[in-house]
């Protein structure tokens, strides 16, 4: 199901179909329509009574119609209304639990159930149509539709190129636009370095204070390390804003070689304290995954390496974790021993969702689990051990090293998003 038509329209409108033959009068219909509209606010919801489609087509810029049959005798009205929409979803409002019992029973009494199946059977002959039964599922779908509007045409800054060991990603950056509508903007590393060199410490005082004043402990980093890391974070933000991007994928090890400065604090700060995102090691698949998460939630994404345990747990580790009000220690960068990075102390017993998109395969993995206690390993600074709900599935379907995590429960919404974008979930 395509999310954007050639005319550029996107988004969904909910259309409630009533017939006074069953409801008696418009005055009886409007309070019920108001309850339904309130449930799905702020999504545009219109009421069609006895085939009057004026409100539906008035200024509509949506390409998706959510059909809500609330009585019998509206089948021809629905078919007529659908002609101008490329994407079609039909919703069963009468299903118990969708609204209060009085409302669902009244809609059922008014013959909405046979109307739904009759209309669905006809529309599916010539169109790609989705049947959704519950308000929870429909809200997830609508949230995903809103996210698609943010994703289509979004720009991601790619600083240099993926590190040579990140072998799972698509090297032809145009493929991401072809498959997801996301534009990769290639930016020379030299531009980032020039901006970094021009940064004054006063420009990034807020970033410096944020890290220094909030740390429980500072072990290896010097004050100069923190100043430099803060300036690099400021330079990364300038690049994102200059090119009107939603985030970036930054090749960090080559940058460390050239400048002696690691961007770990910048990645952490951007993911945790701004509306943007940043993926390290130039991992564009992780950057696209972060874009999807950002489009669905305000939660801070974190990408990490998996250290497999002897049991069915995975210790996810990296030096770039967003803080988001957790306690943390400032350390040096694990691999190089220089600069500044973070050992964030995440909570035990938290629910976590894990995602990865593959540009090569146009597939996505969706996993979940709970954080558990475990040994602190000689590895990247922040470590979060997770007992996966489906460990075997994670191992068998893994699409790359890095997993992108979120503490927000967006698995259903991500599934809907993948479906709308034509991405296969494995």
Kinemage of the C-alpha trace (Angstrom):
@kinemage 1
@onewidth
@group {chain A} dominant
@subgroup {mainchain}
@vectorlist {calphas} color= white
{ca unk a 1} P 0.000 0.000 0.000
{ca unk a 2} L 1.675 3.204 -1.149
{ca unk a 3} L 1.599 6.151 1.252
{ca unk a 4} L 2.102 8.987 -1.220
{ca unk a 5} L 0.466 9.471 -4.593
{ca unk a 6} L 2.086 11.229 -7.505
{ca unk a 7} L 0.176 14.389 -6.621
{ca unk a 8} L 1.989 14.464 -3.279
{ca unk a 9} L -1.069 13.928 -1.058
{ca unk a 10} L -0.549 11.993 2.123
{ca unk a 11} L -2.315 11.283 5.398
{ca unk a 12} L -5.694 9.831 6.327
{ca unk a 13} L -9.277 10.992 6.700
{ca unk a 14} L -11.844 8.999 8.685
{ca unk a 15} L -15.295 8.902 7.093
{ca unk a 16} L -18.317 7.862 9.184
{ca unk a 17} L -21.197 6.613 7.036
{ca unk a 18} L -24.780 6.796 8.375
{ca unk a 19} L -28.223 6.365 6.842
{ca unk a 20} L -31.298 7.917 8.461
{ca unk a 21} L -33.229 4.883 7.225
{ca unk a 22} L -31.684 3.076 10.189
{ca unk a 23} L -30.906 5.923 12.592
{ca unk a 24} L -34.139 7.853 12.311
{ca unk a 25} L -32.785 11.392 12.170
{ca unk a 26} L -29.664 13.511 11.818
{ca unk a 27} L -30.152 14.693 15.404
{ca unk a 28} L -29.750 11.119 16.626
{ca unk a 29} L -26.651 10.566 14.510
{ca unk a 30} L -24.575 13.634 15.407
{ca unk a 31} L -23.918 12.820 19.114
{ca unk a 32} L -22.686 9.331 18.167
{ca unk a 33} L -20.501 10.774 15.407
{ca unk a 34} L -19.126 13.246 17.944
{ca unk a 35} L -18.060 10.423 20.298
{ca unk a 36} L -16.250 8.651 17.495
{ca unk a 37} L -14.557 11.850 16.332
{ca unk a 38} L -13.363 12.515 19.867
{ca unk a 39} L -11.803 9.049 20.039
{ca unk a 40} L -9.649 9.641 16.969
{ca unk a 41} L -8.859 13.332 17.456
{ca unk a 42} L -6.848 15.104 16.029
{ca unk a 43} L -7.171 13.001 12.860
{ca unk a 44} L -9.613 14.581 10.436
{ca unk a 45} L -12.968 12.816 10.823
{ca unk a 46} L -16.039 13.623 8.718
{ca unk a 47} L -19.657 12.497 8.836
{ca unk a 48} L -21.456 11.306 5.703
{ca unk a 49} L -25.235 11.130 6.154
{ca unk a 50} L -27.445 9.756 3.397
{ca unk a 51} L -24.688 10.031 0.808
{ca unk a 52} L -23.812 13.711 1.314
{ca unk a 53} L -20.054 13.677 0.557
{ca unk a 54} L -19.581 17.460 0.752
{ca unk a 55} L -17.668 17.408 4.027
{ca unk a 56} L -15.472 14.532 2.883
{ca unk a 57} L -14.185 16.221 -0.260
{ca unk a 58} L -14.066 19.764 1.099
{ca unk a 59} L -10.369 20.739 1.078
{ca unk a 60} L -9.246 17.128 1.445
{ca unk a 61} L -5.512 16.649 0.946
{ca unk a 62} L -5.479 13.060 2.150
{ca unk a 63} L -4.778 10.011 0.021
{ca unk a 64} L -6.081 7.453 2.546
{ca unk a 65} L -9.706 6.972 3.537
{ca unk a 66} L -10.689 5.058 6.667
{ca unk a 67} L -14.201 3.785 5.991
{ca unk a 68} L -16.416 3.475 9.090
{ca unk a 69} L -19.823 1.987 8.198
{ca unk a 70} L -22.270 2.838 10.984
{ca unk a 71} L -25.443 1.478 9.438
{ca unk a 72} L -26.905 -0.379 6.508
{ca unk a 73} L -27.845 1.246 3.166
{ca unk a 74} L -24.529 3.111 2.842
{ca unk a 75} L -22.685 0.710 0.532
{ca unk a 76} L -23.143 2.795 -2.653
{ca unk a 77} L -22.045 5.920 -0.759
{ca unk a 78} L -18.849 4.202 0.363
{ca unk a 79} L -17.998 2.983 -3.146
{ca unk a 80} L -18.503 6.497 -4.530
{ca unk a 81} L -16.425 8.079 -1.767
{ca unk a 82} L -13.512 5.699 -2.275
{ca unk a 83} L -12.970 6.586 -5.915
{ca unk a 84} L -10.730 9.564 -5.104
{ca unk a 85} L -8.474 7.791 -2.587
{ca unk a 86} L -5.534 5.563 -3.439
{ca unk a 87} L -5.395 3.847 -0.028
{ca unk a 88} L -8.405 2.333 1.663
{ca unk a 89} L -8.968 0.979 5.162
{ca unk a 90} L -12.288 -0.288 6.489
{ca unk a 91} L -12.957 -0.271 10.235
{ca unk a 92} L -15.504 -2.295 12.226
{ca unk a 93} L -16.931 0.239 14.726
{ca unk a 94} L -19.487 -2.181 16.156
{ca unk a 95} L -16.875 -4.579 17.620
{ca unk a 96} L -17.262 -4.845 21.380
{ca unk a 97} L -14.815 -2.614 23.247
{ca unk a 98} L -14.215 -0.112 20.465
{ca unk a 99} L -16.546 2.428 22.087
{ca unk a 100} L -19.007 2.285 24.972
{ca unk a 101} L -21.441 -0.613 24.825
{ca unk a 102} L -24.431 1.583 24.019
{ca unk a 103} L -22.657 2.983 20.937
{ca unk a 104} L -21.305 -0.311 19.585
{ca unk a 105} L -24.627 -2.090 20.147
{ca unk a 106} L -26.554 0.707 18.419
{ca unk a 107} L -24.222 0.582 15.382
{ca unk a 108} L -24.582 -3.210 15.304
{ca unk a 109} L -28.372 -2.904 15.577
{ca unk a 110} L -28.340 -0.517 12.604
{ca unk a 111} L -26.889 -3.248 10.368
{ca unk a 112} L -23.272 -2.050 10.160
{ca unk a 113} L -21.837 -5.590 10.301
{ca unk a 114} L -23.209 -6.885 6.981
{ca unk a 115} L -22.493 -3.502 5.406
{ca unk a 116} L -18.841 -3.803 6.345
{ca unk a 117} L -18.348 -7.272 4.897
{ca unk a 118} L -20.396 -6.530 1.797
{ca unk a 119} L -18.400 -3.376 1.045
{ca unk a 120} L -15.071 -4.959 1.918
{ca unk a 121} L -15.687 -7.912 -0.393
{ca unk a 122} L -16.470 -5.612 -3.319
{ca unk a 123} L -13.636 -3.100 -2.782
{ca unk a 124} L -10.998 -5.803 -2.456
{ca unk a 125} L -11.785 -7.024 -5.990
{ca unk a 126} L -10.100 -3.968 -7.484
{ca unk a 127} L -8.213 -2.264 -4.661
{ca unk a 128} L -5.687 -2.933 -1.943
{ca unk a 129} L -7.856 -2.541 1.161
{ca unk a 130} L -7.129 -3.276 4.806
{ca unk a 131} L -9.717 -4.429 7.363
{ca unk a 132} L -9.091 -3.258 10.942
{ca unk a 133} L -11.270 -4.414 13.834
{ca unk a 134} L -10.169 -2.523 16.973
{ca unk a 135} L -9.594 1.096 17.927
{ca unk a 136} L -6.134 0.176 19.240
{ca unk a 137} L -5.120 -1.214 15.848
{ca unk a 138} L -6.626 1.740 14.028
{ca unk a 139} L -4.832 4.257 16.254
{ca unk a 140} L -1.553 2.467 15.526
{ca unk a 141} L -2.295 2.659 11.822
{ca unk a 142} L -3.169 6.356 12.016
{ca unk a 143} L -0.018 7.094 14.015
{ca unk a 144} L 2.006 5.323 11.353
{ca unk a 145} L 0.274 7.329 8.637
{ca unk a 146} L 1.292 10.544 10.385
{ca unk a 147} L 4.843 9.232 10.675
{ca unk a 148} L 4.981 8.527 6.941
{ca unk a 149} L 4.379 12.218 6.268
{ca unk a 150} L 7.550 12.989 8.249
{ca unk a 151} L 9.572 10.252 6.559
{ca unk a 152} L 8.734 10.884 2.906
{ca unk a 153} L 11.220 13.483 1.692
{ca unk a 154} L 13.151 13.557 4.975
{ca unk a 155} L 16.887 14.244 4.687
{ca unk a 156} L 19.700 12.438 6.484
{ca unk a 157} L 23.223 13.887 6.443
{ca unk a 158} L 25.854 11.246 5.697
{ca unk a 159} L 29.271 12.366 6.923
{ca unk a 160} L 31.892 10.577 4.816
{ca unk a 161} L 30.645 6.996 4.302
{ca unk a 162} L 29.910 3.909 6.384
{ca unk a 163} L 32.971 2.516 8.141
{ca unk a 164} L 34.487 -0.351 6.097
{ca unk a 165} L 33.466 -2.970 8.660
{ca unk a 166} L 29.792 -1.940 8.537
{ca unk a 167} L 29.253 -4.382 5.661
{ca unk a 168} L 25.494 -4.950 6.036
{ca unk a 169} L 24.392 -1.539 4.715
{ca unk a 170} L 23.494 -0.470 1.170
{ca unk a 171} L 26.413 1.397 -0.425
{ca unk a 172} L 24.258 3.043 -3.121
{ca unk a 173} L 22.591 5.775 -1.081
{ca unk a 174} L 19.966 6.471 -3.762
{ca unk a 175} L 18.399 3.094 -2.934
{ca unk a 176} L 17.103 4.494 0.360
{ca unk a 177} L 15.104 7.118 -1.474
{ca unk a 178} L 13.755 4.544 -3.911
{ca unk a 179} L 12.614 2.243 -1.112
{ca unk a 180} L 11.575 4.619 1.693
{ca unk a 181} L 11.426 8.134 0.250
{ca unk a 182} L 14.345 9.223 2.473
{ca unk a 183} L 17.045 11.416 0.907
{ca unk a 184} L 20.672 10.851 1.868
{ca unk a 185} L 22.740 14.044 1.713
{ca unk a 186} L 26.450 13.251 1.289
{ca unk a 187} L 28.590 15.791 3.161
{ca unk a 188} L 32.408 15.783 3.158
{ca unk a 189} L 34.001 15.172 6.498
{ca unk a 190} L 36.219 18.188 5.908
{ca unk a 191} L 33.196 20.476 6.223
{ca unk a 192} L 32.384 19.087 9.659
{ca unk a 193} L 36.012 19.457 10.713
{ca unk a 194} L 36.135 23.079 9.493
{ca unk a 195} L 32.985 23.913 11.457
{ca unk a 196} L 34.411 22.186 14.531
{ca unk a 197} L 37.621 24.229 14.311
{ca unk a 198} L 35.621 27.435 14.043
{ca unk a 199} L 33.505 26.693 17.107
{ca unk a 200} L 34.033 28.835 20.185
{ca unk a 201} L 33.582 27.229 23.594
{ca unk a 202} L 30.987 29.850 24.507
{ca unk a 203} L 28.808 28.609 21.624
{ca unk a 204} L 28.545 25.191 23.235
{ca unk a 205} L 28.527 26.164 26.911
{ca unk a 206} L 25.075 24.597 27.375
{ca unk a 207} L 26.302 21.268 25.986
{ca unk a 208} L 29.486 21.368 28.077
{ca unk a 209} L 27.540 22.210 31.257
{ca unk a 210} L 24.983 19.513 30.506
{ca unk a 211} L 27.586 16.756 30.471
{ca unk a 212} L 29.976 18.028 33.136
{ca unk a 213} L 27.436 19.115 35.736
{ca unk a 214} L 25.219 16.051 35.382
{ca unk a 215} L 27.886 13.359 35.666
{ca unk a 216} L 28.062 11.261 38.828
{ca unk a 217} L 31.765 10.787 38.129
{ca unk a 218} L 34.371 11.807 35.569
{ca unk a 219} L 37.134 9.213 35.244
{ca unk a 220} L 39.431 9.601 32.230
{ca unk a 221} L 38.274 12.738 30.349
{ca unk a 222} L 40.057 16.025 31.012
{ca unk a 223} L 38.285 19.362 30.885
{ca unk a 224} L 39.850 19.905 27.465
{ca unk a 225} L 38.357 16.590 26.312
{ca unk a 226} L 34.898 17.750 27.399
{ca unk a 227} L 35.341 21.123 25.696
{ca unk a 228} L 36.411 19.471 22.453
{ca unk a 229} L 33.619 16.896 22.589
{ca unk a 230} L 31.077 19.679 23.175
{ca unk a 231} L 32.401 21.639 20.196
{ca unk a 232} L 32.132 18.537 18.021
{ca unk a 233} L 28.528 18.101 19.181
{ca unk a 234} L 27.845 21.723 18.257
{ca unk a 235} L 29.423 21.223 14.827
{ca unk a 236} L 27.277 18.128 14.202
{ca unk a 237} L 24.147 20.085 15.063
{ca unk a 238} L 25.172 22.881 12.717
{ca unk a 239} L 25.537 20.426 9.858
{ca unk a 240} L 22.083 18.934 10.507
{ca unk a 241} L 20.460 22.374 10.611
{ca unk a 242} L 22.416 23.821 7.677
{ca unk a 243} L 21.277 21.047 5.341
{ca unk a 244} L 17.740 20.898 6.794
{ca unk a 245} L 18.179 17.285 7.829
{ca unk a 246} L 16.338 15.293 10.479
{ca unk a 247} L 19.523 13.525 11.533
{ca unk a 248} L 22.868 12.137 10.463
{ca unk a 249} L 25.022 9.075 10.026
{ca unk a 250} L 28.592 9.918 10.946
{ca unk a 251} L 31.722 7.872 10.231
{ca unk a 252} L 33.471 8.330 13.548
{ca unk a 253} L 36.723 6.372 13.503
{ca unk a 254} L 38.155 8.169 10.503
{ca unk a 255} L 37.150 11.417 12.197
{ca unk a 256} L 39.020 10.384 15.354
{ca unk a 257} L 42.126 9.623 13.290
{ca unk a 258} L 42.050 13.066 11.665
{ca unk a 259} L 41.132 15.205 14.673
{ca unk a 260} L 41.789 13.182 17.813
{ca unk a 261} L 38.185 13.962 18.821
{ca unk a 262} L 35.475 11.327 19.125
{ca unk a 263} L 31.851 12.329 18.457
{ca unk a 264} L 30.292 10.068 21.125
{ca unk a 265} L 28.976 12.920 23.260
{ca unk a 266} L 27.580 14.577 20.155
{ca unk a 267} L 25.673 11.448 19.174
{ca unk a 268} L 24.365 11.095 22.727
{ca unk a 269} L 23.330 14.736 22.996
{ca unk a 270} L 21.598 14.848 19.616
{ca unk a 271} L 19.616 11.674 20.318
{ca unk a 272} L 18.756 12.523 23.896
{ca unk a 273} L 18.279 16.275 23.988
{ca unk a 274} L 17.221 17.419 20.515
{ca unk a 275} L 14.480 16.500 18.036
{ca unk a 276} L 17.168 15.131 15.694
{ca unk a 277} L 19.050 11.818 15.673
{ca unk a 278} L 22.572 10.583 14.981
{ca unk a 279} L 23.952 7.153 14.099
{ca unk a 280} L 27.646 6.452 14.544
{ca unk a 281} L 30.041 4.369 12.402
{ca unk a 282} L 28.278 5.800 9.351
{ca unk a 283} L 25.571 3.135 9.717
{ca unk a 284} L 22.886 4.456 7.376
{ca unk a 285} L 20.556 1.538 8.144
{ca unk a 286} L 20.603 2.540 11.803
{ca unk a 287} L 20.056 6.175 10.816
{ca unk a 288} L 16.953 5.247 8.806
{ca unk a 289} L 15.737 3.122 11.719
{ca unk a 290} L 16.223 6.095 14.038
{ca unk a 291} L 14.243 8.262 11.629
{ca unk a 292} L 11.358 5.787 11.841
{ca unk a 293} L 11.494 5.839 15.646
{ca unk a 294} L 11.662 9.633 15.746
{ca unk a 295} L 8.663 9.849 13.408
{ca unk a 296} L 6.622 7.679 15.792
{ca unk a 297} L 7.730 8.884 19.223
{ca unk a 298} L 9.690 11.466 21.198
{ca unk a 299} L 11.682 8.695 22.866
{ca unk a 300} L 15.466 8.828 22.439
{ca unk a 301} L 16.851 6.085 20.155
{ca unk a 302} L 20.098 4.267 20.938
{ca unk a 303} L 22.086 1.995 18.627
{ca unk a 304} L 24.333 -0.633 20.147
{ca unk a 305} L 26.464 -3.705 19.455
{ca unk a 306} L 25.224 -7.121 20.641
{ca unk a 307} L 27.434 -9.154 22.994
{ca unk a 308} L 25.826 -12.607 23.085
{ca unk a 309} L 25.621 -14.261 26.498
{ca unk a 310} L 25.834 -17.911 27.483
{ca unk a 311} L 22.110 -17.796 28.194
{ca unk a 312} L 19.402 -16.263 26.024
{ca unk a 313} L 20.362 -12.693 26.903
{ca unk a 314} L 22.268 -10.120 24.875
{ca unk a 315} L 24.425 -7.413 26.419
{ca unk a 316} L 23.938 -4.413 24.131
{ca unk a 317} L 26.872 -2.025 24.337
{ca unk a 318} L 28.062 1.292 22.856
{ca unk a 319} L 29.684 4.544 23.940
{ca unk a 320} L 26.952 6.833 22.574
{ca unk a 321} L 23.911 6.218 24.772
{ca unk a 322} L 21.453 9.091 25.309
{ca unk a 323} L 21.162 10.072 28.956
{ca unk a 324} L 17.503 11.105 29.287
{ca unk a 325} L 17.639 11.745 33.055
{ca unk a 326} L 19.555 8.568 33.908
{ca unk a 327} L 22.700 8.545 36.001
{ca unk a 328} L 25.958 8.364 34.083
{ca unk a 329} L 29.744 8.363 34.335
{ca unk a 330} L 31.995 10.126 31.840
{ca unk a 331} L 34.634 7.807 30.451
{ca unk a 332} L 37.098 7.738 27.582
{ca unk a 333} L 36.183 6.130 24.250
{ca unk a 334} L 36.434 2.337 24.642
{ca unk a 335} L 38.295 1.381 21.444
{ca unk a 336} L 40.776 4.267 21.330
{ca unk a 337} L 41.039 5.265 24.982
{ca unk a 338} L 40.788 8.958 24.063
{ca unk a 339} L 38.270 11.744 24.437
{ca unk a 340} L 34.960 11.423 26.239
{ca unk a 341} L 32.080 8.987 26.119
{ca unk a 342} L 29.293 7.782 28.377
{ca unk a 343} L 28.578 4.956 30.765
{ca unk a 344} L 24.830 5.441 31.244
{ca unk a 345} L 23.140 3.456 34.017
{ca unk a 346} L 19.826 2.363 32.564
{ca unk a 347} L 17.108 0.820 34.725
{ca unk a 348} L 16.729 -2.910 35.312
{ca unk a 349} L 13.293 -4.360 34.586
{ca unk a 350} L 12.440 -1.926 31.791
{ca unk a 351} L 10.640 -2.988 28.616
{ca unk a 352} L 12.648 -2.358 25.456
{ca unk a 353} L 11.807 -2.522 21.748
{ca unk a 354} L 14.597 -3.225 19.237
{ca unk a 355} L 14.530 -2.463 15.523
{ca unk a 356} L 16.736 -2.572 12.446
{ca unk a 357} L 15.937 -1.620 8.871
{ca unk a 358} L 17.979 -3.049 5.979
{ca unk a 359} L 18.353 -0.959 2.845
{ca unk a 360} L 19.823 -3.914 0.978
{ca unk a 361} L 16.863 -6.215 1.651
{ca unk a 362} L 14.141 -3.623 2.362
{ca unk a 363} L 13.277 -5.619 5.457
{ca unk a 364} L 12.920 -4.807 9.135
{ca unk a 365} L 13.285 -6.765 12.343
{ca unk a 366} L 11.159 -5.932 15.362
{ca unk a 367} L 12.138 -7.457 18.696
{ca unk a 368} L 11.285 -6.845 22.320
{ca unk a 369} L 12.598 -7.759 25.736
{ca unk a 370} L 13.251 -6.688 29.292
{ca unk a 371} L 16.447 -5.316 30.814
{ca unk a 372} L 18.111 -7.624 33.342
{ca unk a 373} L 21.144 -7.501 35.604
{ca unk a 374} L 24.439 -8.904 34.378
{ca unk a 375} L 28.208 -8.687 34.454
{ca unk a 376} L 29.833 -5.460 33.283
{ca unk a 377} L 31.999 -6.674 30.409
{ca unk a 378} L 35.301 -5.335 29.006
{ca unk a 379} L 33.491 -3.662 26.137
{ca unk a 380} L 31.887 -0.368 25.113
{ca unk a 381} L 31.067 1.946 27.998
{ca unk a 382} L 27.266 1.841 28.240
{ca unk a 383} L 25.939 -1.696 28.651
{ca unk a 384} L 22.351 -2.887 28.766
{ca unk a 385} L 21.656 -6.599 29.097
{ca unk a 386} L 18.312 -7.647 27.617
{ca unk a 387} L 16.387 -10.887 27.906
{ca unk a 388} L 14.754 -11.055 24.499
{ca unk a 389} L 11.200 -12.309 24.158
{ca unk a 390} L 12.202 -14.267 21.051
{ca unk a 391} L 15.949 -14.894 21.226
{ca unk a 392} L 15.886 -17.538 18.501
{ca unk a 393} L 13.990 -15.233 16.152
{ca unk a 394} L 16.480 -12.421 16.777
{ca unk a 395} L 19.432 -14.677 15.920
{ca unk a 396} L 17.825 -16.199 12.841
{ca unk a 397} L 16.554 -12.948 11.330
{ca unk a 398} L 19.287 -10.455 12.279
{ca unk a 399} L 19.883 -7.878 9.526
{ca unk a 400} L 23.117 -6.375 10.830
{ca unk a 401} L 25.232 -5.773 13.896
{ca unk a 402} L 23.703 -2.645 15.383
{ca unk a 403} L 20.251 -2.710 16.914
{ca unk a 404} L 18.362 0.515 17.535
{ca unk a 405} L 16.496 0.550 20.831
{ca unk a 406} L 13.598 2.491 22.255
{ca unk a 407} L 11.953 2.382 25.657
{ca unk a 408} L 8.663 3.455 24.048
{ca unk a 409} L 6.135 0.737 23.230
{ca unk a 410} L 5.868 1.349 19.492
{ca unk a 411} L 6.086 -2.194 18.121
{ca unk a 412} L 2.558 -2.193 16.676
{ca unk a 413} L 3.010 1.262 15.214
{ca unk a 414} L 6.339 0.227 13.665
{ca unk a 415} L 4.660 -2.798 12.116
{ca unk a 416} L 2.016 -0.536 10.605
{ca unk a 417} L 4.690 1.882 9.389
{ca unk a 418} L 6.637 -0.913 7.710
{ca unk a 419} L 3.470 -2.173 6.045
{ca unk a 420} L 2.590 1.276 4.683
{ca unk a 421} L 6.121 1.765 3.348
{ca unk a 422} L 6.176 -1.684 1.769
{ca unk a 423} L 8.911 -2.997 4.077
{ca unk a 424} L 8.851 -6.703 4.888
{ca unk a 425} L 8.915 -7.544 8.595
{ca unk a 426} L 10.869 -10.673 9.475
